[in-house]
Amino acid sequence: MKVAIIMGSDSDFPVVEKGYNILKDFGVAVDVRVISAHRTPEVAFDFAKQAEENGYEVIIGAAGKAAHLPGVLAGCTSLPVIGLPIKSSELDGIDALLAIVQMPPGVPVATVAINGADNAALLAIQILSVKYEDLRIKFKDYKNKMAQKVIDKNIKLNEKLSCK
């Protein structure tokens, strides 16, 4: 199990780090790289073309502003690519979201929320869980724990309200 997180800039890492940590917590091998679709396009092409033979099974492409990186990666590989739009100061990430989600037919990029690194990682885990049963079990456990937290919060709130 191996995921690549490709960022257009090292300034994206504070957002990406949450997803990186989730992947590590699930026991998924993950590599993080800075590759710009605009400044180092040949590096992006080469990475994507060689990703499968280098053992990657899912790629997360994180980019802000014009955000062409996930699409460039998806155009050069048959692996699933998840686009992670990064919030920029100018348009609050809407520009990145639209650049990533508006892919032409035949070049799909799954897209998560602006700065949604946690969901990008969890989607990668779900994709991998089709092949790896242990990940599927861990993911089900994760969702059960998440649901239990909501149930516990509901109980606490109603206990507090009943005391008034």
Order of alpha helices (4+ residues) and beta strands (2+ residues): beta-alpha-beta-alpha-beta-alpha-beta-alpha-beta-alpha-alpha
